[in-house]
Amino acid sequence: MFLKALISLLIFALGAARHPEAPVARGNTPPINPAEYTAEYWINEAQSGIKKRSQHDPDQNVARNLIMFMGDGMSIPTMSAARTLKGQRAGNTGEEEELFFEGFLGVGLVKTYCVDHQVADSTCTATAYLCGVKNNYGTVGVTAAVSRHDCEASLLEANRVQSIAEWALAAGRDVGIVTTTRVTHASPSGAYAKSSNRHWENDAEVLSDSEDPDKCVDIARQLVQMNPGKQFKVILGGGRREFLPNSTIDEEGHVGTRSDGRNLIEEWQQDKTNRDFSHSYVWNRDQLMNHFDSPPEYLLGLFEDTHMQYHLEANATTEPTLEEMTEIAIKMLSRNEKGFFLFVEGGRIDQAHHANYVYLALDETLEFEKAVIKASEMLPQDDTLTVVTADHSHVVAFNGYTARGSSIVGLSDQPDSHGMPFMTMSYTNGPGARGTQGNGIRDDIREETDFGQLRWRSHADVLLYEETHGGDDVAVFARGPHFRMFAGLYEQSQIPHVMAYASCIGPGLHAPGCNAATTIHVTALLFAFASLAKIILTNMIL
């Protein structure tokens, strides 16, 4: 018990999880293919995959709207357990249940490794599924030619990559990001940031690594001041502290982290005023709901100083749900007749797993499902491509020989070799590791005072201050135009290229229907001109 308490104190002192530096490779590892350090390698790899699968795709529709739902850390065991919990909450045995997006007809698996790492973090994966290029652990929006912390290399144009959000903007479509983490955190930053260190969310973090924040611009400033971030119509999530100076206290009594004196929230507002756009900054749910009927052209919502609260612990007055944020984002972006790209992250699935809070992780997964359902209710399937995936897995195991219908977050029916109980959902590592008695027998978890509570940590084998990601494949589910293109096993970096293929945006191959869509558009335009000319001539004769 003392060891468990010590680990809990350590986690509290460290605050939000900070992924460790990538270890130095052992000398006996084979060399990495040098071509993988270029963007061209991954672009060509993706185009080859698209060409191969497109031969079996008869779809002629075009995706006007693109939505990527990303469950951070939503491993296959996480989905299996979450669907079981969903069924059990409804009074059923649970195992037969289905998550809504598991019914999508386009189903595949993707490989999640970084160029330099077997087990990925959330920035190298974000660069893959949002920019279509694999890179190094801890870096975002840059190629693998950029090592972590290498500011100078990250500034070279050849080493910087575009995201699918940028492709959408270039095609005249609108873009938004929604997350339950900080909006400057690893996953959402893949839509707009170019950085050699994921932790450079504010200028103080850049300075702490002895770098110049005017050269290596922090991620919050990139979102507010630079393209493509400043063009995003809707930005909703947590992370107020990254936008406020350390001399400022926010609406909920928290101090900002910036050392440069900038108030980026005010700068975001001023930019929209200068460009004569209607806009609003909101920091609580009531303010957000006030915009539901008539939202502005630009909306910035920062609902916590850091990550948003877990759904089961959230204040319903100040904290909107992921479903609610997704709904208003779609309302706003749907005003663009050309369509949009929306990125929605259920980010706290990952963070609950890191803490070995398995029940919270499963509940966050079910909240994520609600957002997918809401989007599907709001948008037609024939012109909206919805992709649901994860960035990486976690080392949570669905194990034991428990009877059908038993609580998914309860004890396994099978005790260990010493007769001690273990959980059906447990971890291979993390802060939930317990000690053993002098004879090697595990502690009895049932005797812990917080056993079964929300923040009770499911047991783990290897003691770490936070649980690690897993290196196994994650699932992809797709519905809408060209959903068949997401079948099979492929590199994670193919995902945005396939979405771009279906939507006629970005570099590379586009679906055959894109030409037809262009022809239809031109024909309609010519018809409109002809009709207008006829009216003018008629009026002249009269």
C-alpha positions in Angstrom: 0.0 0.0 0.0 2.9 2.3 0.8 4.3 1.7 -2.7 1.0 2.5 -4.3 0.6 5.7 -2.4 4.2 6.7 -3.3 3.4 6.2 -7.0 0.2 8.2 -6.7 2.1 11.1 -5.2 4.7 11.0 -7.9 2.0 11.2 -10.6 0.4 14.1 -8.9 3.7 15.9 -8.7 4.4 15.4 -12.3 1.0 16.7 -13.3 -0.2 15.8 -16.9 1.4 12.8 -18.5 4.6 13.7 -20.3 5.7 11.1 -22.7 9.4 10.2 -22.2 12.2 10.8 -24.7 12.7 8.0 -27.2 15.5 5.7 -26.1 18.7 5.5 -28.1 18.6 2.5 -30.4 20.9 -0.4 -29.5 23.9 -0.9 -31.6 22.8 -4.3 -33.0 19.6 -3.0 -34.6 19.5 -3.0 -38.4 19.6 0.4 -40.1 16.4 2.2 -41.1 15.8 2.6 -44.8 17.0 6.2 -45.4 14.2 6.8 -47.9 11.8 6.8 -45.0 13.2 10.1 -43.8 11.6 11.9 -46.8 8.0 12.8 -47.3 8.1 11.5 -50.9 8.6 7.9 -49.7 5.4 7.9 -47.7 3.4 9.8 -50.3 4.4 7.3 -53.0 3.7 4.4 -50.6 0.2 5.7 -50.0 -0.5 6.4 -53.7 0.6 2.8 -54.5 -1.9 1.5 -51.9 -4.7 3.7 -53.3 -4.0 2.5 -56.9 -4.2 -1.1 -55.8 -7.4 -0.8 -53.8 -9.2 1.5 -56.2 -9.4 -1.3 -58.7 -12.0 -2.9 -56.4 -13.9 0.3 -55.6 -16.9 0.9 -57.9 -18.1 4.0 -56.0 -18.7 7.1 -58.1 -19.8 9.5 -55.3 -17.6 12.3 -54.1 -17.1 13.2 -50.4 -18.0 16.8 -50.0 -17.5 16.6 -46.2 -14.8 14.8 -44.4 -14.9 13.9 -40.7 -12.1 12.1 -38.9 -13.0 10.7 -35.4 -10.0 9.7 -33.5 -10.2 7.8 -30.3 -6.8 8.4 -28.7 -5.5 5.0 -27.4 -8.7 3.2 -28.5 -7.2 -0.2 -28.9 -9.2 -3.2 -30.0 -9.5 -4.6 -26.4 -10.7 -1.1 -25.4 -13.5 -1.3 -28.0 -14.4 -4.9 -27.1 -14.7 -3.9 -23.4 -16.5 -0.7 -24.1 -19.2 -2.4 -26.2 -19.6 -4.9 -23.3 -20.0 -2.1 -20.8 -22.5 -0.4 -23.1 -24.7 -3.6 -23.2 -24.3 -4.2 -19.4 -25.5 -0.6 -18.7 -28.6 -1.5 -20.7 -29.2 -4.5 -18.5 -27.9 -7.1 -21.0 -25.1 -9.6 -20.8 -23.1 -7.1 -22.9 -20.7 -9.2 -25.0 -23.2 -9.2 -27.9 -23.5 -5.4 -28.0 -22.0 -3.3 -30.9 -20.6 0.2 -30.9 -22.3 2.3 -33.5 -19.2 2.8 -35.7 -18.4 -1.0 -35.6 -21.3 -1.3 -38.0 -19.6 0.7 -40.7 -18.9 -1.4 -43.8 -15.4 -0.2 -44.4 -13.1 -1.9 -41.9 -9.4 -2.1 -41.9 -6.2 -2.2 -39.7 -3.3 0.2 -39.7 0.3 -0.1 -38.5 1.2 2.5 -36.0 5.0 2.5 -35.6 7.1 5.7 -35.9 10.1 5.8 -38.2 12.4 5.6 -35.2 10.2 3.8 -32.7 8.4 0.5 -32.5 5.7 1.9 -30.1 4.4 5.2 -31.2 3.4 8.4 -29.3 0.5 10.6 -30.3 2.5 13.1 -32.4 4.2 10.7 -34.8 0.8 9.0 -35.3 -0.9 12.4 -35.8 1.6 13.3 -38.5 0.8 10.0 -40.1 -3.1 10.0 -40.1 -3.4 13.8 -40.7 -0.4 14.6 -42.9 0.2 11.3 -44.6 3.8 11.0 -43.7 5.5 9.0 -41.0 8.1 10.7 -38.8 9.9 10.5 -35.5 8.6 10.0 -32.0 7.7 13.3 -30.3 7.7 15.4 -33.5 4.7 16.8 -35.4 4.1 18.1 -38.9 7.7 17.4 -40.0 9.5 14.6 -41.7 11.7 12.0 -40.1 14.7 14.1 -41.2 13.9 16.2 -38.1 15.0 14.7 -34.8 13.3 15.6 -31.6 14.4 19.0 -30.3 16.1 19.9 -33.6 14.7 23.3 -34.1 16.9 24.2 -37.1 15.9 21.1 -39.1 12.2 21.8 -38.4 12.5 25.2 -40.1 13.6 23.8 -43.5 10.7 23.8 -45.9 11.7 20.4 -47.3 11.2 18.9 -43.9 7.7 20.4 -43.3 4.6 18.6 -44.4 1.0 19.7 -45.0 -2.0 18.2 -43.3 -5.3 17.2 -44.8 -6.7 20.4 -43.1 -4.4 22.4 -45.3 -5.5 20.5 -48.4 -9.2 21.2 -47.5 -8.6 24.9 -47.0 -6.8 25.1 -50.4 -9.9 23.6 -52.0 -12.1 26.3 -50.4 -13.5 24.2 -47.6 -13.8 25.0 -44.0 -11.9 23.3 -41.2 -12.5 22.7 -37.5 -10.9 20.7 -34.6 -12.7 19.4 -31.5 -11.0 17.5 -28.7 -11.3 16.7 -25.0 -7.6 17.4 -24.5 -5.8 20.7 -24.8 -6.2 22.0 -28.3 -2.4 22.3 -28.5 -1.9 18.7 -27.4 -0.3 16.0 -29.6 -3.3 14.8 -31.7 -5.0 18.0 -32.7 -1.6 19.7 -33.3 -1.1 17.4 -36.2 -3.7 19.4 -38.1 -1.8 22.7 -38.0 1.6 22.6 -36.2 5.2 22.0 -37.4 7.4 21.3 -34.4 10.3 19.2 -33.4 9.0 18.7 -29.9 5.4 18.0 -28.9 5.9 19.6 -25.5 6.5 23.1 -27.0 2.9 24.1 -26.5 3.9 27.5 -25.1 7.0 29.7 -25.3 8.2 28.8 -21.8 8.5 25.2 -22.9 10.6 26.2 -25.9 12.8 28.4 -23.6 13.2 25.5 -21.2 15.0 23.6 -24.0 17.3 26.6 -24.6 15.6 27.4 -28.0 14.4 30.7 -29.4 10.6 30.9 -29.3 10.7 33.4 -32.1 12.4 30.9 -34.4 10.7 27.7 -33.1 7.3 29.2 -32.6 5.3 27.4 -29.9 2.3 25.3 -30.9 -0.3 27.7 -29.3 1.1 30.7 -31.3 1.1 28.6 -34.5 -2.6 27.9 -34.0 -3.5 31.5 -33.4 -1.1 33.5 -35.6 -0.1 31.2 -38.5 -1.7 29.3 -41.3 -3.5 27.0 -41.4 -4.5 27.3 -37.7 -5.7 30.9 -37.9 -8.1 29.9 -40.7 -9.9 27.2 -38.6 -13.5 28.2 -38.2 -14.1 26.2 -35.0 -11.6 25.3 -32.2 -13.1 23.5 -29.2 -11.3 21.8 -26.3 -9.1 22.5 -23.3 -5.8 24.2 -22.8 -6.5 27.9 -21.8 -3.2 28.0 -19.9 -1.2 27.7 -23.2 -2.8 30.9 -24.5 -2.4 33.1 -21.4 0.6 34.9 -19.8 1.9 33.6 -16.4 0.8 36.9 -14.9 -2.9 36.2 -15.8 -5.4 34.2 -13.9 -8.2 32.6 -16.0 -11.9 32.5 -15.4 -11.6 29.4 -13.1 -8.6 30.7 -11.1 -5.8 29.0 -13.0 -2.5 30.8 -14.0 -1.3 30.9 -17.6 2.0 29.4 -18.6 3.3 31.9 -21.2 6.4 33.9 -20.3 6.2 36.3 -23.3 3.3 38.3 -21.9 1.1 37.4 -24.9 -2.6 36.8 -24.4 -3.3 34.7 -27.5 -7.0 34.6 -26.8 -7.2 38.3 -27.2 -4.9 38.1 -30.3 -7.3 35.5 -31.8 -10.2 37.9 -31.2 -8.3 40.9 -32.6 -7.3 38.9 -35.8 -11.0 38.1 -36.5 -12.0 41.7 -35.8 -9.3 43.0 -38.2 -10.6 40.7 -40.9 -14.2 41.7 -40.2 -15.5 38.2 -39.2 -18.1 37.6 -36.5 -16.5 35.6 -33.8 -16.8 34.5 -30.2 -14.6 33.1 -27.4 -16.3 30.9 -24.8 -15.0 29.2 -21.8 -18.0 27.3 -20.4 -20.9 25.1 -21.6 -23.6 27.8 -21.1 -21.8 30.2 -23.3 -21.3 27.5 -25.9 -25.0 26.6 -25.9 -26.0 30.2 -26.4 -24.4 30.0 -29.9 -26.2 26.8 -30.9 -29.0 28.5 -32.8 -26.9 31.2 -34.4 -23.2 30.5 -34.2 -20.6 33.1 -35.4 -18.3 32.6 -38.3 -15.4 31.8 -36.0 -15.6 30.1 -32.6 -12.9 29.5 -30.0 -13.9 27.4 -26.9 -11.4 26.6 -24.2 -13.2 24.9 -21.4 -10.3 24.0 -19.0 -6.9 25.3 -18.2 -5.5 21.9 -19.3 -7.4 18.8 -20.5 -11.1 18.7 -20.1 -12.5 16.7 -17.2 -13.4 13.0 -17.5 -17.1 12.8 -18.5 -18.0 11.0 -15.3 -16.4 13.7 -13.2 -17.3 16.8 -15.2 -19.3 19.8 -14.1 -22.2 19.8 -16.5 -22.6 23.6 -16.2 -19.1 24.5 -17.3 -18.1 21.4 -19.4 -19.7 20.6 -22.7 -19.7 17.0 -23.8 -17.8 15.8 -26.9 -21.2 15.2 -28.6 -22.3 18.8 -28.0 -19.0 20.2 -29.3 -19.2 18.0 -32.4 -22.8 19.1 -33.0 -22.1 22.9 -33.0 -18.9 22.3 -35.1 -20.9 20.6 -37.8 -23.5 23.3 -37.7 -20.9 25.9 -38.3 -18.9 24.1 -40.9 -22.0 22.9 -42.9 -22.6 26.5 -44.0 -19.8 26.2 -46.6 -21.4 24.8 -49.7 -18.1 23.4 -50.8 -17.9 21.2 -47.7 -15.5 20.8 -44.8 -12.9 18.8 -42.9 -13.5 18.2 -39.2 -11.2 16.5 -36.7 -12.8 15.1 -33.5 -10.7 13.5 -30.8 -11.8 11.5 -27.8 -8.5 12.3 -26.1 -9.1 11.2 -22.5 -9.5 7.5 -23.4 -5.7 7.5 -23.6 -5.1 9.4 -20.4 -7.4 7.2 -18.4 -5.4 4.2 -19.7 -2.1 5.9 -18.8 -3.4 6.1 -15.2 -4.8 2.5 -15.2 -8.3 3.9 -14.8 -10.0 1.3 -16.9 -13.6 2.2 -16.1 -13.0 5.9 -17.0 -11.3 4.8 -20.3 -14.3 2.7 -21.2 -16.8 5.5 -20.4 -14.8 8.0 -22.4 -15.0 5.5 -25.4 -18.8 5.4 -25.0 -18.9 9.3 -25.0 -16.8 9.2 -28.1 -19.3 6.9 -29.7 -22.1 9.4 -29.0 -20.3 12.0 -31.0 -20.0 9.7 -34.0 -23.7 9.0 -33.7 -24.6 12.7 -33.6 -22.5 13.4 -36.7 -24.1 10.6 -38.6 -27.6 11.9 -37.7 -26.7 15.3 -39.0 -25.0 14.6 -42.3 -26.1 12.6 -45.4 -24.1 9.5 -46.0 -23.9 9.9 -49.7 -21.6 13.0 -49.6 -20.0 12.7 -46.2 -17.0 10.4 -45.6 -16.7 9.5 -41.9 -13.6 7.7 -40.7 -13.3 6.4 -37.1 -9.9 5.2 -35.9 -7.3 5.3 -33.1 -3.8 6.6 -33.1 -2.2 3.7 -31.1 -3.1 1.0 -28.7 -2.6 0.5 -25.0 -1.3 -2.4 -22.9 -4.7 -3.2 -21.4 -5.7 -6.8 -21.5 -9.1 -8.5 -21.7 -8.2 -11.7 -19.9 -9.2 -14.7 -17.8 -12.1 -17.1 -18.3 -14.9 -15.1 -16.8 -18.5 -16.2 -17.2 -20.7 -14.5 -19.9 -22.4 -11.4 -18.6 -20.1 -10.8 -15.7 -19.1 -7.2 -15.0 -16.5 -6.1 -17.5 -14.9 -4.0 -14.9 -15.1 -6.6 -12.2 -13.0 -9.6 -11.0 -12.2 -12.5 -13.3 -13.8 -15.8 -12.2 -10.4 -17.4 -12.3 -8.0 -16.6 -9.4 -4.2 -16.7 -9.9 -2.1 -19.7 -8.9 -2.0 -18.6 -5.3 -5.8 -18.1 -5.1 -5.6 -14.3 -5.4 -8.2 -12.5 -7.6 -7.3 -10.4 -10.7 -9.4 -8.1 -12.9 -10.9 -9.1 -16.2 -9.4 -5.8 -17.5 -5.8 -5.4 -16.4 -2.6 -3.9 -17.6 0.9 -5.1 -18.4 2.4 -1.9 -16.9 1.6 1.3 -15.1 1.0 2.9 -11.7 -1.5 0.2 -10.7 1.3 -2.3 -10.0 1.0 -3.7 -6.5 3.6 -5.2 -4.2 3.7 -8.9 -3.2 3.8 -10.5 0.2 7.1 -12.0 1.4 6.2 -15.4 -0.1 5.6 -13.9 -3.5 1.8 -13.9 -3.2 0.1 -10.9 -4.7 -1.8 -8.5 -2.6 -5.5 -9.0 -2.4 -6.9 -6.0 -4.4 -10.4 -6.5 -2.8 -9.1 -5.2 0.5 -8.1 -1.8 -0.9 -10.3 1.0 0.5 -11.0 2.5 -2.9 -11.6 -0.8 -4.7 -14.3 -0.4 -7.4 -14.3 3.4 -7.3 -13.8 5.6 -10.4 -10.2 6.3 -9.8 -9.3 2.9 -8.5 -6.4 1.7 -10.6 -6.7 -1.7 -12.2 -3.6 -3.8 -11.4 -0.5 -3.9 -13.6 2.5 -6.1 -13.8 5.4 -3.7 -14.3 5.6 -0.6 -12.1 5.8 2.7 -14.1 4.6 6.2 -13.2 2.3 5.9 -16.2 1.2 3.1 -18.4 2.7 2.9 -21.9 1.2 2.7 -25.3 1.1 -0.6 -27.2 2.6 -1.3 -30.6 -0.2 -3.4 -32.0 -2.4 -2.4 -35.0 -5.5 -0.3 -34.5 -8.8 -0.5 -36.4 -10.2 1.9 -39.0 -14.0 2.1 -39.7 -15.4 4.1 -42.7 -18.8 4.9 -44.1 -19.7 7.2 -47.0 -18.1 7.7 -50.4 -15.3 5.2 -51.1 -15.6 3.4 -47.8 -14.2 0.2 -49.4 -10.9 1.9 -49.8 -10.2 1.6 -46.1 -10.3 -2.2 -46.1 -7.2 -4.3 -45.5 -4.0 -3.8 -43.5 -1.9 -0.8 -44.4 0.4 2.0 -43.1 -1.4 4.6 -40.9 0.0 7.3 -43.2 -2.3 6.2 -46.0 -5.5 7.4 -44.2 -5.4 11.1 -45.1 -4.4 10.3 -48.7 -7.4 7.9 -49.1 -9.7 10.6 -47.6 -8.3 13.1 -50.0 -8.8 10.6 -52.9 -12.5 10.4 -52.0 -12.9 14.1 -51.6 -11.0 15.4 -54.7 -8.5 17.4 -52.6 -4.8 17.4 -51.9 -1.9 15.9 -54.0 -2.0 12.5 -55.6 -4.7 10.3 -57.1 -8.4 11.4 -57.0 -11.5 9.2 -57.4 -12.9 9.0 -61.0 -16.0 10.8 -59.7 -14.0 13.9 -59.2 -13.8 14.5 -62.9 -17.6 14.0 -63.1 -18.1 16.4 -60.2 -16.0 19.0 -61.9 -17.9 18.5 -65.2 -21.3 18.8 -63.4 -20.1 21.9 -61.7 -18.9 23.6 -64.9 -22.1 22.5 -66.8 -24.2 24.0 -64.0 -22.2 27.2 -64.2 -22.6 27.5 -68.0 -26.3 26.8 -67.7 -26.5 29.6 -65.1 -24.7 32.0 -67.4 -26.9 31.0 -70.4 -30.0 31.6 -68.3 -28.8 35.0 -67.2 -27.9 36.0 -70.8 -31.4 35.0 -71.9 -33.0 37.2 -69.2 -30.8 40.1 -70.2 -31.5 39.7 -73.9 -35.3 39.4 -73.2 -35.2 42.6 -71.1 -33.3 44.4 -73.9 -35.9 43.4 -76.5 -38.7 44.5 -74.2 
